Amino acid sequence: MSSSHLGIPKGTRDFGPQTMAKRQYIFRNIRAVFERFAFQPLETPSMENLSVLSGKYGDEGDQLLYKILNSGDYLKATSEADYQQGFVELLPKIASKGLRYDLTVPFARYVVMNRHAITFPFKRYQMQPVWRADRPQKGRYREFYQCDADVIGTNSLLCEAEIVAMINAIFERLHINDYSIQINHRKLLNGISEVIGAPGRQTELAVSLDKLNKIGPQKVLGELEAKGFKQNQLDLLSPLFDWSGSYQELQPVLSEYIKDSPEGAAGLADLNLVYDHVSSLGIENPRLIINPCLARGLAYYTGTIFEVTINNAQIGSVCGGGRYDDLTGIFGLPGVSGVGISFGVDRIYDAMEQLNLFIEQESNACQVLLIAMDPASEPHALGLLSKLRSNQVSAELYPDRVKLKKPLNYANKKGIPLVVLIGSDEIKSGKISVKYMDTGDQEELTEAQLFGKLLET
């Protein structure tokens, strides 16, 4: 195949070594916090049965599922009548599997299948790619990684507080300092529907409110008007768009607004308890903000809802989650409550690039390049290479015998800070020649002196 025909599907990306070093830095820090908070690792297959995935993400989500054609002659089981009846009738006969859309539904499936072997509450984390047949755009990809942490088998709001603490711990490790953790509650959304005089229409209301950041208040109101909401109802809703401030500032305002709705007041009471738990954990600046218009995850969140944005990065939300009271019920295990959070690594990466937050040395995997100046020096170089690696120093030996300029250029391009030259003279003297690539300086050191310098850094 000619190079002009090479390419990858839109919405997917290759990641070279420098990019991967930065991505692994993110994964490593997220995993370290997950494990510190006692979450256990889990993986599920890239593909699931379509019966598991379909109907779990709403009509729009079903459209975004990648379906996998059955192997072999997948048209064998079809007939002319199937084609005439359309896609819905045809699909089950040609595709029975699909790529996972998120990690939460496969997790629920796993819990149900393994419920007799699991100790509840079950805390798991999962770091794997997901796929969505979405329209690619900035910050939105068709293949992307999610890093999920969920607790299932308890109603306790201590879990929500732990999630807030975990978000803070991860962002602290990544040196992300300016971010907001927006929080809301489905009961609060339902209460707003009651307060404006539209009981029973909370889903319609929430679907429009969920678009607030994308289309703005006026278009949200226009959309609701088109749905049949009356002007006096929209007037009662409008103040929510203007509220801003800390949790402590907004809580009494919202409490007054929602006082005539018992369900809304119950939702706010849950959020207040979460905030109290967070305070007890000793987090000085939890960055918690009540956003009464936050309405993500309408298909399955039933309690608290989280969404995290990095304030000084134009990237959208980088993290989100919430409580689901009966997610396993769709697979025949009702009444098992859980709460979870999902970190979008691709968006976090893009935000950290925008803000120049990656630590420089993270992209320099190799610390030392050894160069054997002649064939007789190779055994000595290999011995030193082994010693370096045994002392947790990333090192490599340049494999070819060429003019010195070529391996030095190699070290420069890879960002390797130290080059060690080993020849017959160095072996006789018991010293090795060390070149510092950033300054061009060179000095003679014993192996012990070299290790001393490397272990200092």
N, C-alpha and C positions, 0 to 999 in steps of 0.2 A: 504494500500500500504506500502510495506517495505521501510525502509530508503534508501536501496541500489538502489531503483527505482526512488527516488526523484531527482529532478534537475530542471534547468531552461534552456530555449533555449540559444544556443551560441550567444554571442553578446548582451546579456541582463544581468542585474545585480540586486541583492538585495542591498538595502542601509539601514544599521543599524542606530540606534539612533545617534552615534557619527559622522558617515558620513553624515547623514541628517542634523545635526546641522551645519556642514561646508557648505553643499550645500545651505541650507537656508540662511546662511550668504552671499553667492554669490548672490542668488536671491534677497535678501533684498536690497543689495547695488545697483544692476542693476535697480531694480524697482524704488528705490528712485531717481536715476538720470533720468530715463525715465520720471517720473512724474514731476521732477523739470524742465525738458525741455518741459513740457506741452503736453506730449503724453498721449492719453487716452487708457485704457485697453480694450482688445477685446479677445474673445475666439471663436473658431470654432470647429465643431465636429471632433472627432478622425478619423472618416471615411468620405470619400467623394465619390460621384459617380465617377466611373472610367472614364466617359466621361469628367469630370472636370480635372482629373489628367493626363490622357493619352496624349502623344504628347507634353507635356509642358517642358520636361526635356531632350529631345533628345532620341535617340534609347537606349543608355546605361541606362538612367534614367528610361525608360519604363520597362526595364528588372529588375530594382531594386524595382519596386512597389510591395508592398504586396497586393495581391488580396484576397478578402473575398468571400468565396463560398456562393451562395444564400441559404437562409434558406429552410428547408424542403427537399423534394426530388429534389435536384438540377440537377439530371441527366434526369429528366422527359422530359424536353424540347429538349433533344438531340437525334440524330439518328446515325446510323452506318456511314452514309455519313459524318457527322460532324467530327468524329474521323479520317476518312481517309483524310479529307482536312487539318487536323493539328490544332495546338494550336490556331492560330490566328482566325480561324473560330469558334472554340469550345468555346473560352473564354467568349464572350458576352452572351452565353447561360447558363453558369454555375456561372458567377460572374459579378455583376454589380456595386460593390463597392470595395474600396481599402482604406488602411490606408494612411493617409497623408504623403507625402514625404518631404515636407517642410511647412513653414507657409506663404510663399509669394503667391503661387497660390491660396490657400484658401482665403487669404486676398483679392486678386483681384476679386475672385468670390463673396465675401461678398460686396465689393464696388459696383459691377455691380447690384447685387440684391437689394441693399439699396441706390442707387444713389440719389433718390429723398428725402431721409431723412437725408443724410449726408451733413454737412457743409464743403465745400472745401476751402482751402487745408485741408485735413483730416490727422491728426497725430494720429497714433495708435501704441500701443505696445502689444505684445503677447508673453506669456511665457508658452509653452506647449511642450510635447514630439512629436517627429516625428519618422518614421520608414523607414528603407531602408534594402532591402534584400542583403546586401553587405557581403563581406568576412570579418569576424571579425579579427582584428589585433590591435596592440597597438595604442591607441588613436582613433580607429574606431569601432563604435558599431552599432548594428542593431536597437536599441532603444536608443534615446538620446534626450535631451532637447535643444531647441533653444529659444533664447530670442531676438525677432525681434522688431525693431522700424522703421516705414516707414512714409514718408510724400507723399501723393498722391494728384494730382490736381494742381501742379505748376512746372514750368521749372526752377525756380530760383536756382542758384548755392549757395545761402545763406544756403540752406538746406544741401548741402554737407559740408559746413564749420561747421554747427551745429553738424553734425555727427562726424566730427573730434573732436570737443569740447566735445561731449558726450563720445567718446572713452577715451579721456584723463581723464575726470571726473570719469568714472567708474574704470579705472585702478588705479587712485590715491586713491580712497576709498578702493580698494582691496590691496593696498600697493605693486602693481606691478610697478616697476620703470624702468625696462630695456626692452623696446619693440619698435617695428617699425610699423608705419602705412604706408604700401605701397599703392601707388595710380597710376592709369593709366587711359586711356580713349580709348574707342573703336575706335574713329576717329584717335587716335594716332597709334593704331595697324593697321588700314587700311592704314594710311600714310606710315608706315614702309613697308607694302606690295608694295606700289607704288614706294618708294625710291629704293628698291632692284630690281625693274623691274618685279614685279609679280602682277600687278593690277588684281583684281577680284579673287585672290587666298588667300585673307586675312583669311578666315575661316580655310583653310588647314594649313596656317602658324600659326594661333593662337592656334589651337589644339595641335600642336607640342610644341610651346613655353610654353604652360600651364604645360608641363611635365618637365620643366627645373630644378626645384628644386629636382625632384625625380630621373631623369636619367642623368642629367649633360649636358653640352654644346655639347660634341662630339656625344653623342647618339641622341640629338635633330637634329644636322646637318645631321647625318646619316639617320634619319627618313625622313627629308625633301628631302634629295638626293633620297631616295627610292620613294618619291612622285613625283619626276621629276623636282625638283628645280635644276637649273644649278649651276655650281661651282662659277661663278662670282656673282650670286645672294647670295650664301651662304657666300662668302667673304665680301660682303657689309653688311650682317646681323651680322657677327661675332663680330664686335666691341661692340655691345650692351651687350654681355655677360661679358665684362671686366669692364664696367662702375660701379663705386660705389662712394658714397659720399652723402652729404646733398642735400636738394632740391635746395638750392642756387648754389651749385657747379655743379649739373647735368643739371639744366635748360638751361644755355647757350650752353652746349655741345649738348643737344638734340635739341635745337632750330636750331643750325647750321645743324645738321644731317637731320632734317625734312623740311628744308626751301623750297625745291622744290615740296612739297606736300601741296596744300591748305587745304585739309581735315585734314592732320596730324597737320598742323600749327593751325587749328581751335581747335583741341582737346587739344593741348598744351596750347592755350590761355585760354580755360576753366579751366584747372588745375591751371594756374597762377592766375586766378581770385579767385578760391577756396583758394589758399594759401594766397592771399591778405586779403580775408575775415577772415581767421583764425588769421592772424596777427592783424587785427582790433579787434578781440575778446579778445586780450591781453594774449593769451596762450604763455608763455615764451619758452617752448620747445615742439612744436606740434608733433615732431617725424615723420613728413611727409617725405617720400622718394619717388621720382619718380622711378617706375620700369616699363620700356617700354615693358618688356616681360610678365607682369602680364596679364593673359587672362582668369580669372575665369568667370563662368556664361555666357558662349557663347550663350546659348539658349535664354536668354532674356535681358541681359544687353546691353544697346545701348549708354551709355555715360560714366560717371566716374565709375571706378572699385576700390574697396577697399579690402585690405587683411591685417590682423594684425597678427604678430608673436611675441612671447615672446622670446627675443634673447638668454637668457641663460637657456632655457628649451627645451628638445628634444621632442617636442610634435606636431610640425606642426602648421598650422594656427589655431588661436583660435577665429577669428572673420572675417567676410567678408560681402561684399555687393556691391551695385552699383545702377546706374540709369537705369530705364527701361521706354522708351518713349511710349510704347503701350501695356503694359501687359494686361490691361483690354480689349484691342481690341480682344483678343482671345475669349472673352465672349460677344462680341457685343457692347462694348462701346469704340470706337477708340479714339485716340488722347489725352488720359489722362496720363500725365507724372508723374512719381514718383521716389523716391530714398529711399533706405533702407539699414539697417545694421543688421546683425545677429550675436549674441554672442553664441558660443558653450560652454555651462556651463560645460559639461563633460570634455572637454579639458582644460578649465580654472581651473577646480578642480584639474586635474592631474598635471598641471603645478605648481599650488600653493602648492601641496603636495611635488613635487620635490624640490621646492625652500623654503619649510618650512615657508610659509607665513601666515598660519592660526593663528589667535590670540587664545591663549590657552583657555581663558575663553569662547570662542564661543562653545566649546564642553561641557561645564558644564552648562546645562540648569537649574539644580536645585541648589539653593544656600544654602538652609537650610533643614536639616532632623530633624524632631521632634520625640522624643521617649518618650512615656508615660510609666512610670515605673510600673504602676499598674492600674486596672480598674477605680479606683476613680479619677485618674489623666487625664483620656481621655477627659472629658468635658472641662477642662482647656486647654488641648493641642489643642483641636479643635477650641476653641475660639482664641488662639494665632495664629493658622494656618490661620484662616480667616482674622485676622488683618494683618498678613504678606502679604497675597495675595492682600488685599485691598491697600497696600502700594507698589504694583508692585514688590514684592519680590517673586521669584519662590521658593516654599516650598512644602514639603510633610510630612505626618505623617506615620511612619512605622506601618503597619497595624496589625502585629502579636505581641503577648506578648511572647517573648523568651529571652534567656540569652543575655546579652548586646553585647557579641562578634559578634553575627550574624548581627544585624543592623549596627554595626561599620564596619564590612567587606563590607556590602552593600554600605555604604557611600564611603568607599575607592574605591570600584570597579567602582562606578558611578562618582567619582571625585567630590563629594559634599564637599565643604570646611568647613562648620559649622554643628555641631551636637548639638542640644539642648535637654538636659535631664530634664524631668518634672516628679517629684514625689511628694508625700505628704509633704516631708520636704521643697521642693522648694516652694510649694504653700503657706505653713505657713509663710515662711520667706519673701515672696514677691520677691524672686530672683530665677533665673533659672541658671542651670549649663550649660555653653557653652564650648564645646570641639573643638579646632582648629585641623583639621585632618592633616594639613601639618606638624605641629610641635609636636602634641600630647599634647600641653598645654591645661589647663582647668582653667576657672575662673567663679566666680559667678557674674551675672549681673542682674540689673532690666530690665524689658521689654523695658523701655525707653532707657536705655543704649544700649541694643541689637539693637534697631531700629537706634539709632545714628550711631553705627558702620556700619550697613548694608547700610544706606543711604549715608555714606561717600564714599563707594566703588563703 
